[in-house]
Amino acid sequence: MLTQTHSTMTTTNIYLNFNGNCREAFTFYQSVFGGEFDFLGTFGEMPPQEDYPTPESDKDLIMHISLPISKETTLMGSDTGSGFPKVTFGNNFSIYVNTESKTEADRIFAGLSAAGTVTMPLEDTFWGSYFGSVEDKFGVNWMVSYDLNPQ
């Protein structure tokens, strides 16, 4: 039997890695979700590392960025520096966004769909959600949903 020993709620956030276009991607996500970045730091702003000096070509790359997209969820990301393997994007994950209205679902879906590929249009589903999925222009998969029958 499992028992909960923490009095605070655990949250899950999405962390995305990019090959040099993290700033562009997060500016796009900010245009869709709104809000302000909690943190935006570049590799050039890091304290000097004795074992691995930051190459000049990496100094403007994003070391860490965070964008709150709801009360519980923060989208986070970074670029990979030249000393790390390139990121390979795949379809092994999606970011699930549950909205508070159909109007909000439509707005977010339209924003994420810009120059992307709709894999399932937003529509009422048999499971009681207004739901759709899209791969954005950066190759990230998103699911957008509004619960038609809130409990």
MARTI-388755 format. One line per 2 residues: number of its first residue (from 1); for each residue x, y, z of C-alpha. Coordinates in nm, 4 decimals. Example, Ala and Ser with C-alpha at 12.3 -4.5 7.8 and 13.67 -1.06 7.14 Angstrom:
BEGIN
1 = 1.2300 -0.4500 0.7800  1.3670 -0.1060 0.7140
# end
This chain:
BEGIN
1 = 0.0000 0.0000 0.0000  0.1325 0.3404 -0.0981
3 = 0.0842 0.6364 0.1297  0.1366 0.9983 0.0504
5 = 0.3926 1.1572 0.2782  0.4047 1.5051 0.1247
7 = 0.1648 1.7812 0.2149  0.2312 1.9779 -0.1051
9 = 0.1092 1.8925 -0.4518  0.3653 1.7576 -0.6966
11 = 0.3592 1.9190 -1.0390  0.5001 1.8108 -1.3718
13 = 0.6487 2.0542 -1.6213  0.7789 2.0096 -1.9729
15 = 1.1456 2.0780 -2.0511  1.2343 2.1184 -2.4199
17 = 1.5813 2.1196 -2.5750  1.6637 2.2949 -2.9006
19 = 1.9508 2.3135 -3.1495  2.0039 2.6901 -3.1301
21 = 1.6486 2.8183 -3.1821  1.5193 2.8032 -2.8222
23 = 1.4755 3.1828 -2.8004  1.2702 3.1820 -3.1230
25 = 1.0566 2.8897 -3.0031  0.9857 3.0460 -2.6621
27 = 0.9057 3.3842 -2.8162  0.6516 3.1954 -3.0287
29 = 0.5096 3.0107 -2.7242  0.4883 3.3417 -2.5363
31 = 0.2872 3.4859 -2.8286  0.0423 3.1943 -2.7940
33 = 0.0112 3.1680 -2.4133  0.1009 3.5227 -2.3062
35 = 0.2772 3.5934 -1.9796  0.6342 3.6815 -1.8968
37 = 0.9447 3.4670 -1.8709  1.0272 3.3742 -1.5106
39 = 1.3893 3.3331 -1.6150  1.5913 3.3766 -1.9331
41 = 1.9650 3.3148 -1.9149  2.2268 3.2568 -2.1813
43 = 2.5412 3.0452 -2.1704  2.7388 3.3706 -2.1898
45 = 2.5867 3.4834 -1.8585  2.7034 3.1707 -1.6741
47 = 2.9957 3.1999 -1.4357  3.3186 3.0918 -1.6080
49 = 3.3739 2.7151 -1.5975  3.7346 2.6094 -1.5524
51 = 3.6833 2.2640 -1.7070  3.4682 2.3871 -1.9974
53 = 3.5040 2.7474 -2.1090  3.1987 2.8693 -2.3029
55 = 3.2816 2.8876 -2.6734  3.2121 3.2266 -2.8297
57 = 2.9561 3.0604 -3.0635  2.7489 2.9443 -2.7618
59 = 2.7370 3.2688 -2.5625  2.4000 3.3877 -2.7040
61 = 2.2372 3.0431 -2.6802  1.9734 2.9910 -2.4112
63 = 2.1076 2.8081 -2.1045  1.7644 2.8103 -1.9367
65 = 1.4269 2.9745 -1.9961  1.0949 2.9309 -1.8184
67 = 0.7473 3.0507 -1.9178  0.4514 2.9939 -1.6850
69 = 0.1526 2.8868 -1.8960  -0.0929 2.8185 -1.6117
71 = -0.1033 2.8268 -1.2323  0.0396 2.4744 -1.2208
73 = 0.2502 2.4467 -1.5355  0.5713 2.6090 -1.6522
75 = 0.7204 2.5401 -1.9947  1.0998 2.5265 -1.9690
77 = 1.3781 2.4853 -2.2206  1.7344 2.5380 -2.3335
79 = 1.9625 2.5148 -2.6340  2.2256 2.2453 -2.6540
81 = 2.5756 2.3874 -2.6454  2.8405 2.2880 -2.8979
83 = 2.9913 2.0399 -2.6497  2.6726 1.8309 -2.6408
85 = 2.5033 1.6011 -2.8936  2.2443 1.7639 -3.1212
87 = 1.8814 1.7231 -3.0194  1.6813 1.4748 -3.2241
89 = 1.3138 1.5621 -3.2293  1.0614 1.2816 -3.2314
91 = 0.7005 1.2036 -3.1754  0.7452 1.0269 -2.8423
93 = 0.5773 1.3004 -2.6347  0.3111 1.5682 -2.6516
95 = 0.2434 1.8656 -2.4322  -0.1151 1.8468 -2.3065
97 = -0.2914 2.1780 -2.2463  -0.6294 2.1728 -2.0724
99 = -0.8154 2.5023 -2.1133  -1.0980 2.6695 -1.9221
101 = -1.3175 2.7356 -2.2300  -1.3730 2.6397 -2.5937
103 = -1.2747 2.9939 -2.6894  -0.9391 2.9571 -2.5114
105 = -0.8867 2.6139 -2.6731  -0.9547 2.7660 -3.0160
107 = -0.7136 3.0560 -2.9523  -0.4280 2.8349 -2.8317
109 = -0.4821 2.5754 -3.1044  -0.4829 2.8432 -3.3759
111 = -0.1621 2.9922 -3.2382  0.0204 2.6605 -3.2164
113 = -0.1055 2.5595 -3.5624  0.0525 2.8631 -3.7320
115 = 0.3033 2.7151 -3.9803  0.2532 2.3777 -3.8085
117 = 0.0656 2.0593 -3.8993  -0.2764 1.9794 -3.7558
119 = -0.2853 1.6070 -3.6743  -0.6437 1.6158 -3.5395
121 = -0.8700 1.9189 -3.5751  -1.0376 2.0552 -3.2621
123 = -1.3747 1.8839 -3.2278  -1.6174 1.7465 -2.9720
125 = -1.5145 1.3902 -2.8884  -1.6943 1.0811 -2.7664
127 = -1.5069 1.1033 -2.4343  -1.6582 1.4426 -2.3525
129 = -1.3788 1.6781 -2.4511  -1.3316 1.9411 -2.7151
131 = -0.9951 1.8132 -2.8334  -0.7353 1.8498 -3.1079
133 = -0.3672 1.7862 -3.1694  -0.1000 1.9692 -3.3665
135 = 0.2718 1.9522 -3.4391  0.4017 2.3086 -3.4187
137 = 0.6562 2.4629 -3.6546  0.9365 2.3511 -3.4211
139 = 0.8361 1.9823 -3.4369  0.6810 1.9800 -3.0868
141 = 0.3531 1.7863 -3.0468  0.0676 1.9523 -2.8572
143 = -0.2744 1.8280 -2.7424  -0.5310 2.0980 -2.6654
145 = -0.8452 2.0090 -2.4712  -1.1471 2.1588 -2.3009
147 = -1.3587 1.9328 -2.0775  -1.7184 1.9629 -2.2017
149 = -1.8598 1.8009 -1.8876  -1.6613 1.9335 -1.5894
151 = -1.7088 1.7271 -1.2735
# end
